[in-house]
Amino acid sequence: MAPEPAPSAATATADLVTTVLSALDSAATLPLASTSAFATIPPAALKGALDSLLSREMVVYETLEREVAVLTGEGADIAARGSHEAKVYEAVCNAVDGMKISELAKVVGAASAKVGQGKAFKEGWIKKDGDKLLKKADSIKDVTREQLNVIAETQTYPDVKILADLKKRKLVVMNKRISFLINKGAKFALQIVREETDLTAEMVAGGAWKEKTFKAYNFAALGAKQNSGALHPLNKVRHEFRNIFFEMGFTEMSTDRFVESGFWNFDTLFVPQQHPARDLQDTFYISDPAVADLPEDTEYWNNVREVHEQGKYGSAGYRYPWRAEEALRLVLRTHTTATSVAMLHKLAQNPGPARYFSIDRVFRNETVDATHLAEFHQVEGVIADYGLTLGGLIGFMKEFFRKMGIDDLRFKPAYNPYTEPSMEIFGEHKGLGKWVEIGNSGMFRPEMLESMGLPKDLRVYGWGLSLERPTMIRYKVSNIRELLGHKVDLGFIENNAAVRLDKS
């Protein structure tokens, strides 16, 4: 014969509601405590039934929470059979000529022998005579057993210190006990009246609506959650960066070349070929293909080589044998400044004032920590014009970040092979409680600009800014791995408000 199917959750709740109403019918107040007939019902299920009745104003109830003391398995055993020390005393008393210490564990068990022997000595119940244990007290009082029996009956103990000691000995644990105090509501009844949710045309036409009970509308209820997409905070800040650039008259550069040759990534920026930045510790090299094609502008190629080897355009050069094979090695770009160099090289064909920017990913073989990733975004910008000065660059950076809502900036002198003077830009991170570097900037050196054919009196600002770190400051993120990578919390992405920037 097949077993009867288990009742559904809805049926179980309906049965529980009926039970509560029947019990409350004969009493003004119904305490549903742990000792009542409802003790076996999970508190969550009982609360669900009460909430259902509360919504119909059939009952009102109060939730009562308290901590109770409950015996552990060892504590229950002691309450039933006696403490470890009492078992040791009883074993010694039953021995005809004293209890051999080596035999004690066989009689009372290893746990009782280990714990009870010391306590029995401490209480003065037994004494040692050679290799034997002898009775010292004529009678004992098993206080531990009595204390545990009181707790078993009352679920508490009047002496807080004794209760703490029993918890420390792992004989007692504290549990949270939930109970409910229920009273009849304004619309108390023994049965739930079915409430209609829809008023139909048939009810109105036939007058049936007069005999129906309608469920009250809850105008404060929230709508169903919409599982819509959400923009990543990096994309939000990137969007703001782009708007600021466009507002300030910039043109966006194409950044689709993740792989660059060493020539465009390093040599055109006059990073020496033996510079540590080119080592495997800082750069990802491409193995297939391993070599790039020669650039079409061989004059520019030769100018760059001459500056490296012997100096040109006012530069003393590095004075070392420049190797073409090193310049043709393919790398994952370590910065988007290679894109800026290509745009300036194109500008040399028709020189004049220009403003370019780009925002895209770059790659560094770095150790990942709270503020560094191996893959991150760089905000690149250049301004070419006549009569530019370092003060103008500082003013531009302040205005640019003011539009981003970041007013606290510091500038620190720095060294770059392709800019002079150069400055690192720092912003205050409130979450980390320190200043973090958010960018690098400077004025491009003459040998870099003149080697590609730009006129001597044309000056160029250049800067590279982080996208992640201003975003961390804006969203108060202290660890960059929580912003980009496998540790990102999707709830953070979905629930974060759109970035708001002060553009006043």
C-alpha positions in Angstrom: 0.0 0.0 0.0 1.5 3.4 -1.0 2.1 5.9 1.7 -0.1 9.0 1.9 1.5 12.1 0.4 2.9 14.6 2.8 0.7 17.7 3.3 1.6 20.7 1.3 3.0 23.9 2.9 -0.2 25.7 2.3 -2.2 22.9 3.9 0.1 22.8 6.9 -0.2 26.5 7.4 -4.0 26.3 7.2 -4.1 23.5 9.8 -1.8 25.6 12.1 -4.0 28.6 11.7 -7.1 26.6 12.7 -5.3 25.2 15.7 -4.3 28.7 16.9 -7.8 30.0 16.5 -9.4 27.1 18.3 -6.9 27.5 21.2 -7.5 31.2 21.4 -11.3 30.8 21.4 -11.4 29.6 25.0 -8.8 32.1 26.3 -8.5 35.9 26.2 -4.7 35.5 25.9 -2.8 32.6 24.5 0.9 32.1 25.5 2.6 30.0 22.9 5.8 29.2 24.8 8.4 26.5 24.4 6.5 24.4 27.1 3.2 24.5 25.3 1.6 22.2 22.8 3.2 24.3 20.1 6.8 23.5 21.2 7.4 21.1 18.3 6.4 23.6 15.7 9.3 25.6 14.1 9.1 29.3 15.2 9.3 30.4 11.5 6.2 28.3 10.6 4.3 29.6 13.6 5.2 33.2 12.8 4.0 32.7 9.3 0.6 31.6 10.5 0.4 34.4 13.0 1.3 37.0 10.3 -1.4 35.6 8.1 -4.0 36.1 10.9 -2.5 39.5 11.8 -3.0 40.8 8.3 -6.7 40.0 8.6 -6.9 41.7 12.1 -8.0 38.4 13.6 -5.2 38.3 16.1 -2.5 40.6 17.5 0.7 39.1 19.0 4.0 39.9 20.6 7.2 38.1 20.0 9.2 37.2 23.1 12.8 36.2 22.9 15.0 34.9 25.8 18.1 32.9 26.3 17.8 29.6 28.0 20.4 27.1 29.4 20.3 23.7 27.8 22.3 20.7 28.9 24.8 19.2 26.5 25.1 15.5 26.0 27.8 15.2 28.7 25.8 17.5 31.0 22.6 15.4 30.5 24.7 12.2 31.3 26.0 13.8 34.5 22.5 14.9 35.5 21.2 11.3 35.2 24.2 9.3 36.5 26.4 11.6 38.5 29.5 13.7 38.0 32.9 12.4 37.0 34.3 13.1 40.5 31.3 11.3 42.1 31.9 8.3 39.9 35.5 8.2 40.9 34.6 8.4 44.6 32.0 5.6 44.2 34.6 3.4 42.5 37.1 4.0 45.2 34.5 3.2 47.9 33.5 0.0 46.2 37.1 -1.2 46.0 37.9 -3.7 48.8 41.5 -2.6 49.4 41.7 0.7 47.6 41.5 1.4 43.8 44.7 1.0 41.8 45.2 4.1 39.8 46.0 2.0 36.7 42.6 0.3 37.0 40.5 3.4 37.5 39.9 4.1 33.8 38.6 0.5 33.3 36.0 1.0 36.0 34.7 4.6 35.4 35.8 5.2 31.8 38.8 7.2 30.5 37.0 10.6 30.5 35.7 10.3 34.1 39.1 9.0 35.3 40.9 11.9 33.7 38.6 14.7 34.8 37.0 13.2 38.0 40.3 12.2 39.8 41.6 15.7 40.0 38.3 17.1 41.2 37.8 14.4 43.8 41.3 15.2 45.2 40.4 18.9 45.2 37.1 18.3 47.1 39.0 16.1 49.6 36.9 13.0 48.8 39.9 10.7 48.1 43.5 10.4 48.9 46.6 8.7 47.4 48.5 5.9 49.0 51.3 4.7 46.7 49.7 3.4 43.5 46.3 3.2 45.1 43.4 5.6 45.7 41.7 5.5 49.1 38.5 7.0 50.5 39.0 10.1 52.6 35.5 11.5 53.1 32.7 9.4 54.7 30.0 11.0 52.5 29.8 13.5 49.6 27.4 15.8 48.0 27.4 15.8 44.2 26.9 19.5 43.7 27.5 19.5 39.9 24.7 16.9 39.4 22.3 19.0 41.5 23.1 22.2 39.6 22.6 20.5 36.3 19.2 19.0 37.4 18.1 22.5 38.4 19.0 23.8 34.9 17.3 20.8 33.3 14.0 21.8 35.1 14.2 25.6 34.9 16.5 26.2 31.9 18.4 28.7 34.0 20.5 29.0 37.2 20.3 31.8 39.8 24.1 32.0 40.3 25.6 33.6 37.2 29.2 32.6 38.1 28.2 28.9 38.5 26.3 29.0 35.2 29.4 30.6 33.5 31.6 27.8 34.9 29.3 25.1 33.6 29.3 26.7 30.2 33.1 26.8 30.3 33.2 23.1 31.2 30.9 22.5 28.1 28.2 21.0 30.2 25.7 23.7 29.3 25.0 25.8 26.2 22.9 28.9 25.8 20.1 28.8 23.2 17.7 31.5 22.0 14.1 30.6 22.7 11.3 32.3 20.8 7.7 32.4 22.1 4.6 34.3 21.2 2.0 36.1 23.3 -1.3 36.2 21.3 -4.5 38.2 21.8 -7.8 38.2 19.9 -7.9 40.9 17.2 -10.8 43.2 16.2 -12.0 40.7 13.6 -11.4 37.5 15.5 -13.3 34.5 14.2 -12.9 30.8 14.2 -12.7 30.6 10.5 -11.0 32.7 7.9 -13.4 34.3 5.6 -12.3 34.1 2.0 -11.5 37.6 0.7 -11.9 38.5 -3.0 -9.1 40.3 -4.7 -10.9 41.2 -8.0 -14.1 43.0 -8.6 -15.6 41.6 -11.8 -18.3 43.0 -14.1 -20.5 40.0 -13.3 -20.4 40.9 -9.5 -21.4 44.4 -10.2 -24.2 43.5 -12.6 -25.7 40.8 -10.5 -25.2 42.5 -7.1 -23.0 39.7 -5.8 -20.4 42.1 -4.7 -22.6 43.1 -1.7 -22.2 39.7 -0.2 -18.5 39.4 -0.8 -15.6 40.4 1.4 -12.9 42.2 -0.5 -9.2 42.3 0.5 -8.0 45.8 1.3 -5.6 47.3 -1.2 -2.1 47.8 0.0 -1.0 51.0 -1.8 2.4 50.9 0.0 3.3 47.5 -1.4 6.5 47.4 -3.5 6.3 46.2 -7.1 8.0 43.1 -8.4 11.7 43.4 -8.6 12.9 44.0 -12.1 16.0 42.1 -13.1 17.3 44.8 -15.4 20.9 45.3 -16.3 23.2 47.6 -14.4 26.2 49.6 -15.5 29.5 48.9 -13.7 30.8 51.8 -11.6 33.9 51.9 -13.9 31.6 52.4 -16.9 29.7 55.2 -15.1 32.9 57.0 -14.3 34.3 56.4 -17.8 31.1 57.9 -19.2 31.6 61.0 -17.0 35.3 61.2 -18.1 34.3 61.1 -21.8 31.6 63.8 -21.2 34.2 66.1 -19.5 36.7 65.6 -22.3 34.1 66.3 -25.0 32.9 69.4 -23.0 36.5 70.7 -23.0 36.9 70.3 -26.8 38.8 67.0 -27.0 38.7 64.4 -29.8 38.7 60.7 -28.9 41.5 58.5 -30.2 41.1 55.0 -31.5 42.5 52.4 -28.9 42.0 49.1 -30.7 45.7 48.1 -30.7 46.2 46.1 -27.5 49.4 44.7 -29.0 52.1 47.2 -29.8 55.7 46.9 -30.9 58.5 47.9 -28.6 59.2 50.8 -30.9 55.8 52.5 -30.4 55.4 51.4 -26.7 59.0 52.2 -25.5 61.5 53.6 -28.1 59.4 56.5 -29.4 59.0 57.5 -25.7 62.8 57.2 -25.3 62.6 54.5 -22.6 66.1 52.9 -22.8 66.2 49.4 -24.1 67.9 48.3 -20.9 65.3 50.0 -18.7 63.8 47.7 -16.0 60.3 48.6 -17.3 61.0 46.3 -20.3 61.8 43.4 -18.2 59.4 40.4 -17.9 58.6 41.7 -14.4 56.7 44.7 -15.8 55.8 43.7 -19.4 53.9 40.9 -21.1 55.7 39.9 -24.2 54.0 38.2 -27.2 55.5 34.9 -28.4 53.5 34.4 -31.6 54.2 36.4 -33.7 57.3 37.6 -31.8 58.4 40.3 -34.2 56.5 43.4 -35.7 56.9 44.9 -39.1 59.1 48.0 -39.6 57.1 51.2 -39.5 56.4 52.9 -42.9 58.1 56.2 -41.8 61.7 55.1 -42.0 62.9 58.7 -41.4 61.1 58.7 -38.0 62.6 55.3 -37.3 66.1 56.6 -38.0 65.5 59.8 -35.9 64.5 57.8 -32.9 67.5 55.5 -33.3 69.9 58.5 -33.5 68.4 60.1 -30.4 69.0 56.8 -28.5 72.5 56.2 -29.8 74.1 59.6 -30.0 71.5 62.3 -29.2 69.7 64.8 -31.5 67.4 67.8 -31.3 69.3 69.2 -28.3 69.4 65.8 -26.4 72.6 64.1 -25.4 71.1 60.7 -26.0 71.8 57.5 -24.1 75.0 56.6 -26.0 74.5 52.9 -26.3 74.1 50.5 -29.3 70.3 50.6 -30.1 69.0 47.2 -31.3 66.3 47.1 -34.0 65.3 43.5 -32.9 64.4 44.9 -29.4 62.3 47.7 -30.9 60.4 45.2 -33.0 59.4 42.8 -30.2 55.6 42.7 -29.6 54.2 43.5 -26.2 50.8 44.0 -24.6 50.8 47.7 -24.3 51.9 49.0 -20.9 50.2 52.4 -21.4 48.0 54.1 -24.0 50.7 56.8 -24.5 51.8 54.7 -27.5 48.4 55.7 -29.0 49.1 59.4 -28.2 52.5 59.1 -29.9 50.9 57.7 -33.1 48.4 60.6 -33.1 51.1 63.2 -32.6 53.1 61.5 -35.5 50.0 61.9 -37.6 49.5 65.5 -36.5 53.1 66.3 -37.7 51.8 66.0 -41.3 49.6 69.1 -40.6 50.8 70.7 -37.4 48.6 72.9 -35.3 46.7 73.1 -32.0 44.9 69.8 -31.1 43.3 68.0 -28.1 43.1 64.2 -28.0 42.0 61.7 -25.4 41.5 57.9 -25.0 40.2 55.5 -22.3 41.1 51.9 -22.5 42.9 48.9 -20.9 46.6 48.5 -20.4 48.6 45.6 -19.0 51.4 45.4 -16.5 53.0 42.3 -15.1 52.5 43.5 -11.5 51.8 41.9 -8.1 48.1 42.2 -7.4 47.3 44.0 -4.1 44.7 46.5 -2.7 45.6 49.2 -5.2 47.3 47.3 -8.2 46.0 45.0 -10.9 47.8 43.3 -13.8 45.1 44.8 -16.1 43.6 48.2 -15.6 42.3 51.3 -17.5 44.3 54.3 -18.4 42.8 57.7 -19.2 45.2 59.3 -21.7 45.2 62.9 -22.9 47.4 65.3 -24.9 47.1 69.0 -25.7 49.2 70.4 -28.4 49.4 74.2 -28.8 51.8 77.2 -28.8 52.9 79.0 -25.6 52.0 76.2 -23.2 53.6 76.2 -19.7 53.7 73.9 -16.7 51.4 76.2 -14.7 48.8 75.7 -17.4 49.1 72.0 -17.1 48.5 72.2 -13.3 45.5 74.5 -13.8 44.0 72.1 -16.4 44.4 69.1 -14.1 42.7 71.0 -11.2 39.8 72.0 -13.4 39.5 68.5 -14.9 39.3 66.8 -11.5 37.1 69.5 -10.1 34.5 68.5 -12.8 34.9 64.9 -11.5 34.1 66.1 -7.9 37.7 65.6 -6.7 39.0 68.9 -5.2 41.9 67.6 -3.1 45.0 67.2 -5.4 48.7 67.2 -4.8 51.4 67.4 -7.4 54.9 65.8 -6.9 57.9 66.2 -9.2 58.7 63.0 -11.0 60.9 61.6 -13.8 59.6 60.3 -17.2 62.0 59.6 -20.1 59.6 61.5 -22.5 58.4 64.5 -20.4 60.3 67.3 -18.7 59.1 68.7 -16.4 57.0 65.8 -15.0 54.5 65.5 -12.2 52.7 62.7 -10.4 49.1 63.5 -9.4 47.7 62.3 -6.0 44.2 62.4 -4.7 42.9 61.9 -1.2 41.2 58.5 -0.6 38.8 58.9 2.3 38.2 55.2 2.6 41.9 54.2 2.8 42.7 57.3 4.8 45.7 58.2 2.6 46.8 59.9 -0.6 46.9 57.6 -3.6 48.5 58.2 -7.0 45.9 58.7 -9.6 48.0 59.9 -12.6 51.2 61.0 -14.2 51.7 64.1 -16.3 54.3 66.4 -17.9 55.4 68.3 -21.0 56.7 66.2 -23.9 60.5 66.6 -24.5 61.7 68.4 -27.6 63.5 65.4 -29.0 60.3 63.4 -28.9 58.3 65.9 -30.8 60.9 67.2 -33.3 61.9 63.6 -34.3 58.4 63.1 -35.7 58.4 66.4 -37.6 56.5 68.7 -35.3 57.7 72.4 -35.2 60.1 73.5 -32.4 57.7 76.1 -31.0 54.8 73.6 -30.6 54.4 72.4 -27.0 52.4 69.3 -25.9 50.9 68.4 -22.5 50.7 64.7 -21.9 49.1 62.8 -19.0 48.0 59.3 -18.1 45.4 58.9 -15.4 43.9 55.9 -13.7 40.2 55.1 -14.2 40.1 52.7 -11.2 41.5 54.9 -8.5 39.2 57.9 -9.1 36.3 55.4 -9.1 37.5 53.9 -5.8 37.6 57.4 -4.3 34.2 58.3 -5.7 32.5 55.0 -4.5 34.6 54.6 -1.3 36.1 51.2 -2.4 39.2 50.4 -0.4 40.4 47.3 -2.4 40.7 47.5 -6.2 40.0 43.8 -6.4 36.4 44.5 -5.2 36.0 46.8 -8.2 37.5 44.7 -11.0 38.1 41.0 -11.0 36.7 37.8 -9.5 36.0 39.3 -6.1 33.4 41.9 -7.4 30.1 41.7 -5.6 27.3 41.8 -8.2 25.0 43.3 -5.5 27.4 46.3 -5.4 27.1 46.7 -9.2 23.3 46.4 -9.2 22.5 48.6 -6.2 25.0 51.4 -6.5 23.5 54.7 -7.6 24.7 56.5 -10.6 27.8 58.6 -10.0 27.0 62.2 -9.2 29.6 64.8 -10.0 29.8 68.5 -9.1 30.2 70.4 -12.4 29.5 73.8 -10.9 
